[in-house]
Amino acid sequence: MPIRRIPDGAEYDPNRVLDAIISKLKLKNDAALSRVLEVAPPVISKIRHNTLPIGATILLRMHEESEFSIRELRALMVRTDGMGASAA
């Protein structure tokens, strides 16, 4: 099975997906997001500061809680040249 890579000219941006979920769920901040996703607050901080990638388990929790599809979440993780998201 081939590994999916970020398209050329695109950049991994975990803040986009975190902000989209916070907005959709009308949460106040990252601490509220960590409670909804049932992870420790430092996990969200590490994801936001790009020191921890969004793994499969947390991706599934994001999907379950936000009702964004996995495809939508993956697309939100990628920023292309300051424009809209690219399908990942």
C-alpha positions in Angstrom: 0.0 0.0 0.0 1.6 3.3 -1.0 2.1 6.0 1.6 0.1 9.2 0.8 2.4 12.2 0.7 1.7 15.9 0.8 1.3 17.2 -2.8 4.1 19.3 -4.3 3.8 23.0 -3.3 1.6 22.1 -0.3 2.5 22.4 3.4 1.3 20.4 6.4 -0.7 22.7 8.7 -2.4 21.1 11.7 -3.7 24.4 12.9 -6.3 24.5 10.1 -7.9 21.2 11.2 -7.8 22.1 14.8 -9.4 25.5 14.2 -12.0 24.0 11.9 -13.1 21.6 14.5 -13.2 24.3 17.3 -15.3 26.4 15.0 -17.7 23.7 13.9 -18.2 22.5 17.5 -18.4 26.1 18.8 -15.7 25.4 21.4 -14.0 28.2 23.3 -10.4 27.1 23.0 -7.9 24.2 22.8 -8.6 23.1 26.3 -12.2 22.5 25.4 -11.1 20.7 22.3 -8.9 18.4 24.3 -11.9 17.5 26.6 -14.1 16.7 23.6 -11.4 14.6 22.0 -10.6 13.0 25.3 -6.9 13.7 25.1 -4.6 15.6 27.5 -4.2 19.4 26.7 -0.5 19.0 25.9 -1.4 16.7 23.0 -3.4 19.5 21.3 -0.5 21.9 22.1 2.1 19.5 20.5 -0.1 19.0 17.4 -0.6 22.8 17.1 3.1 23.5 17.4 3.9 20.8 14.9 5.9 18.6 17.3 3.4 15.7 17.2 1.7 14.6 14.0 -2.0 13.9 13.9 -2.1 10.1 14.2 -4.8 7.7 13.2 -6.4 7.4 16.7 -6.9 11.2 17.1 -8.0 11.5 13.5 -10.7 9.0 14.2 -11.8 10.9 17.3 -11.8 14.1 15.3 -14.1 12.4 12.7 -16.4 11.0 15.4 -16.9 14.3 17.3 -16.9 16.8 14.4 -18.6 14.6 11.8 -16.1 15.9 9.2 -15.2 13.0 6.9 -11.7 11.6 7.1 -11.1 13.0 3.6 -12.2 16.5 4.8 -10.0 16.3 7.8 -7.0 15.2 5.7 -7.7 18.0 3.3 -7.8 20.5 6.1 -4.3 19.4 7.2 -2.8 20.6 4.0 -2.3 24.3 3.0 -1.4 25.0 -0.6 0.3 28.3 -1.4 -2.0 30.4 0.8 -5.1 29.1 -1.2 -7.7 26.5 -0.3 -7.1 23.0 0.8 -6.0 20.3 -1.5 -7.4 16.8 -1.3 -4.9 14.5 0.5 
